[in-house]
Amino acid sequence: MGASVREIQRCKGVAMMNYDLETEEGMANAKAWTAQMLALINDDGVWLVPRSGMRVMVHHADKAVTIYAGHTPDPSIPRVIEALGWTVNVH
């Protein structure tokens, strides 16, 4: 049996980031990553999430997003955005 991805990354010196939303550290990491992503998007711009096909329209002025379901809806996305204090509207 081959090495796990975590073992390979550890050998290559890649730091593993905890994104487990059930832990304080993981939620903090997810919030930081998501805040950076949202900051890159223009007002009323759209973030297309490849892993789920979800479209997240960002409304900076209102500190709100509108999420349109994709092929595999991901409940972690609205959960993290709400944890940032943003309003989430799901369609």
N, C-alpha and C positions, 0 to 999 in steps of 0.2 A: 504494500500500500504506500502511496506517495505521501510527501509532506503536505501539511495543511497550508493554506494561504498565509495564515498568521505566522507559521514557522518559517516559511520562505521569506516573508517580509522582515521578520526579526533578523534573519541571517543577512539580509541585504541592508540592514540598518534603517529600515523604514519605521518611523514612529507610528504606532497604532493609535488612532483617535477613537475614543469611546463615544458612540452616538446612541447608546441604550437610553431611551427616553424614560425608563423606569428608575434611572439613577440620577442623582443631582448633577454629577459630572457630565453624564451623557446629554441631559437636557440642556445644560449650560453650553456644551459644545455645539449642539444642534441649533440652539438659538443664535449663537455667534455666527455660525456658518450661514444660516438663513438671513440674518440681518445684513451680512455682507452681500449676499445674493440680491436681496431686495434693493439695496443701495445702488447696485449696478444698473437697475432697470429704470428707464424714464417713466415719468408720470403717465399713467394709462397704457404703459407698455405691458407686454405679456411674456411670462416665463413659461416655456413649454418644458415640462418635466419628462425627460426621456423614458425613465423606468415605468411611468404610469400613464403617460399620454395626457395627464392633467394639464390644463392651461390655467395659469394664475395671473389675472390682470391686476396690476398694482396701481393703487390710487393713493399716492403719497400725501396729498393735501388732506385727505380724510383719514389717513392712517388705516386704510382698509384694503382688502383684496376681494376679488370675485373669482371663485374657483369653478371651473367647468370640468365635469367628470371626463376622464379619459378611458382608455381600454382596461386599465387596472387601477381603480381608485385607491389612493394611499391615505389612510386616516392620519398618518403622522404629520403630513404637511399642514393641514389646518390646525392641528393640535399645537405644533411649534409656533406657527404664526400667531395664534391666539395667546400663547405664553409670552410673546413679545409685546402684548398689549394692543395688537391690531384687531380690527373687526374683520370677521370672515363671513362672506356671503357665498353659499354653495348653490350652484345651479346644475 
